[in-house]
Each structure stands twice: as structure tokens, then as C-alpha cells.
Amino acid sequence: MAKKYFGTDGIRGRVNSNNINGDMFFKFGLAAGKYFTNLKKKKQIAIIAKDTRLSGYALEPALVSGLTSAGMHVFTMGPLPTNGLAMLTKSMNANMGIMITASHNQFYDNGLKLFGPDGLKLSNKIEHKIEKLIDKNISKHLTNNISLGRVKRLESGTDDYIKIIKRRISSKMDLNKLKIVIDCANGASYKAAPKLFKSLNTKIIVIGNKPNGLNINKKCGSTYLSILQKNVKKYKADLGISFDGDADRIIMCDENGLIIDGDQIIAAIALQWKKKKILKGGVIGTLMSNYGLEKFFRQNNIKFIRAKVGDKYVKELMQKYKFNLGGEQSGHIILGKYATTGDGLLVALEAVKALNGKLKASEFFNVFNKTPQILKNIKCKNKDILNDYKVKKAIRLSKRFIKGHGRVLVRKSGTEPVIRVMGESDNIDLLKRCIKIIIKNLI
């Protein structure tokens, strides 16, 4: 059954439009609070973190009001990477954690990512239950007036998160042989990332670390990489690291300024983990993972399974098959050995361990040949356009043309109002032709 409010990765949309406003955030808080207060814990606790969007100041109080009205005690942490919230939700034995963010979207969007007491994103089943509570009479969820929750600001969130990361990766790591450019996307990692790498004696050049509420992901971060490439070349750095707005994804570039996407990062870590005999089972990718990655794993006798797009679905299959590594081409990478969800900072540390005076980034990450891929994001007003007869016919035709030479994938984005059209093939002319057939019928 289709969900009413939740998408691929929480709730997301334009601020003060549809579901992203104070009224709805109060209802989200009240409904989520009502659901999680049913857990048998001595204290009913919710933790809230956010990225740096201006709208966070308007939406957070409404969310807090809903949670406390349901009897939840709330800790607010301010800007913090998403996995920092997930880690602290679990370590503090909280009922739930809520991240106010729209990830890689521009400042005018915002949303929510919800985590359970285990630090995992909520299942579709729980999201459906919360949606039903949202649509019920509000008065049924309100606690009595002596059981209202209290609110406290927790200033130690960033430091606590960094301590957990260093403890899990290596508390004694020293990266003094590396020079790294870090792009924080003017987002949630603007404090945590520089502080983490400075504590490891790394020589860093930090960009995208001056958020003003409106510049998150604006010509910076993992979706705009030219500034990272320029700075790596300018400062003759060993590596460039770029996060998105809530730092749950990472894209890099090598010492030559060449982009290293999520598939390449996953391949390099998988190969390293296999050599060290710490890779469990295999790797979970998604429908968007490059076909070259799949061939690489086959050649190296590493099991590879594709999940639906979304790191939540990657994690679900990791649990099902007991794999400890998975992720997406976009840079959402889950190191199951250390974390329950994507974490750009953790992935960065795991990667640079191998580089510290030993290897060049271009050597470590260049382990497979990517199959040429074309990805187009098409804005469509018609939400049901994929059910249109002409569109279905065009997709079938394209798949017939490319069969045996590559693949095409057409899907509705779960986070943005676009249709994503992706194709892969070593035959570039054929690939372009197939993509063109589909797009012509979408526009």
C-alpha cells in the first residue's frame, strides 16, 4: 500500500507548502510521540538534530510541541550529521531520533528522517502506523497535563558523536601524512567534519563551512563538485571529500581532481575488507549501481545483490542476508561493521586509513571500469505519468533495443518531483537513442 506522507527517505518537500509547515510538524511530532511512548521504557525520550536550513528554526519548535504534547521528553542538538543522531539515539537509549533535513536539496525544502531506538530508519510498516495516527483526531494523542514532556538543549552532541566514530574506527589513528580538502556543503557537518579531522592531525582545507541558512548545498557539496576539484588542484591535496546537507552521503575526488562516486568507494572498501577478511557475505547495491561494479564483484567472487533505491532498503537487505557493506552510487554508504545508516564521515575515515602515506587516491579507488551511464532527471507535473500508455510503450521499446547490450531504468524519485531516467551500455549511440525515446514521451 502506498504511503501518504513518507517517501523513499522520510518526509520531504517545499517549506510552507503541503506537509512541510508548522501545523503538520506538530502533527508528525504528536503522532510519532504517541507511537513511541507505547514502548516500555522508564523514560520517554526523543532526540532532535537538524541541518542548517533557515526553516529549521520554524519547524523544530512545532515538532517539539507535538512530541512534548504526547508526553515525550526532548533533547535538541542543533546541527549534527544524520548518523550522529542515529548513533546517539541508540547510545542514549532514546525511544526515537528525528533529523530535520532535506538532505541534498536546496534551502527552500525541508523534511524529516525518523529513527527507532535501535538507530535504524523506520520500516514501511511503522511509517504506515504513524501515518494513521497523523490522520486521527488530535485530542486522542494528547497526554494529561501533568505528563507533558520537558525540553533540554544538549550541547555535547558533536563531541559525543566524534568520540563514537573514533572509538569504532580507530581512536589512535594519525593522518598527519595527508592533506585533504573538505567540503561541508554549508550543512550539518560544518562543525563535526573539521573537528574530527583536526583531532587526527590531518592537514585540512575546509570549504562550505559558513552556513547562513540559505546557502546549504548551493554551489557546494556532493551535488556540485567543481569547487572541490578546483581546491584539490589549487592546494595540491591528496584527496577531496564532499558531503551533502546532512552528511549521510559522500563523494570524493582524487589528487588529480577526478570524481570518485559511491560505486567506486564501495568497490575499494569491499576489496580491502575482503583482503582483511572482515567482509561478511557480500555487498548490497541498488538498481542504480553501475553495471561495471556488478561485473567487478563477479570477477572477485564477491556476492552482489541489488535493492530498491534508498539506503533504508539497502540496510534492510544487509540485515536479511547478513552482509556488512552496502550503498548507493550517490554516496549513501553503510558500513555495517560500524553504523546503522549512511555516514559520510565514517566512510571518509575508513577510506583514508588506506591512503595515509601508502597509496594515492587514484590508485586506491580505481579498481573497476565503469560502464558508461546516462542519468536524466525530468520534471513532470503529472504524478502518474509512468502509467501513461505512450510512456510505457516507449520504455518497453527502449528495453527491447538495449537488451543484451545494457539496461535502462525509469523510476519516480522518492525525494524530488522528478522522473529519473537511467541507462547503461558500452554502445553510447544505442544508449543515447534509448534514453531519447523515453524522454521524448515524458516531456
C-alpha positions, 0 to 999 in steps of 0.5 A: 500500500502506498504511503501518504506522507513518507517517501523513499527517505522520510518526509520531504518537500517545499517549506510552507507548502503541503506537509512541510509547515508548522501545523503538520510538524506538530502533527508528525511530532504528536503522532510519532510521540504517541507511537513511541511512548507505547514502548516500555521504557522508564523514560520517554525520550526523543532526540532532535538534530537538524541541518542548517536550513533557515526553516529549521528554526520554524519547524523544530519548535512545532515538532517539539510541541507535538512530541512534548504534547504526547508526553515525550521528553526532548533533547535538541542538538542543533546541527549534527550529521544524520548518523550522529543522531542515529548513533546517539539515539541508540547510545542514549537509549532514546525511544526515537531520533528525528533529523530535520533535513532535506538532505541534498536539496536546496534551502527552500525544502525541508523534511524529516528522517525518523529513527527507532531506538535501535538507530535504524530508519523506520520500516514501511510498516511503522511509517504506515502506523504513524501515518494513521495516527497523523490522520486521527483526531488530535485530542486522542494523542494528547497526554494529561497535563501533568505528563507533558514532556520537558525540553533540554538543549544538549550541547555535547552532541558533536563531541559525543558523536566524534568520540563514537566514530573514533572509538569504532574506527580507530581512536589512535589513528594519525593522518598527519601524512595527508592533506585533504580538502573538505567540503561541508556543503554549508550543512550539518557537518560544518562543525563535526567534519573539521573537528574530527579531522583536526583531532587526527592531525590531518592537514585540512582545507575546509570549504562550505563551512559558513552556513547562513541558512540559505546557502546549504548545498548551493554551489557546494557539496556532493551535488556540485563538485567543481569547487572541490576539484578546483581546491584539490588542484589549487592546494595540491591535496591528496584527496577531496571529500564532499558531503551533502546537507546532512552528511549521510552521503559522500563523494570524493575526488582524487589528487588529480581532481577526478570524481570518485562516486559511491560505486567506486568507494564501495568497490575499494572498501569491499576489496580491502575488507575482503583482503582483511577478511572482515567482509561478511557475505557480500555487498548490497547495491541498488538498481542504480549501481553501475553495471561495471561494479556488478561485473567487478564483484563477479570477477572477485567472487564477491556476492552482489545483490541489488535493492530498491533505491534508498539506503533504508532498503539497502540496510534492510537487505544487509540485515536479511542476508547478513552482509556488512557493506552496502550503498548507493552510487550517490554516496549513501554508504553503510558500513555495517561493521560500524553504523546503522545508516549512511555516514559520510564521515565514517566512510571518509575515515575508513577510506583514508586509513588506506591512503595515509602515506601508502597509496594515492587516491587514484590508485586506491579507488580505481579498481573497476571500469565503469560502464558508461551511464546516462542519468536524466532527471525530468520534471513532470507535473503529472504524478502518474505519468509512468502509467501513461500508455505512450510512456510505457510503450516507449520504455518497453521499446527502449528495453527491447533495443538495449537488451543484451547490450545494457539496461535502462531504468525509469523510476519516480524519485522518492525525494524530488518531483522528478522522473529519473531516467537511467541507462547503461551500455558500452554502445553510447549511440544505442544508449543515447537513442534509448534514453531519447525515446523515453524522454521524448514521451515524458516531456 
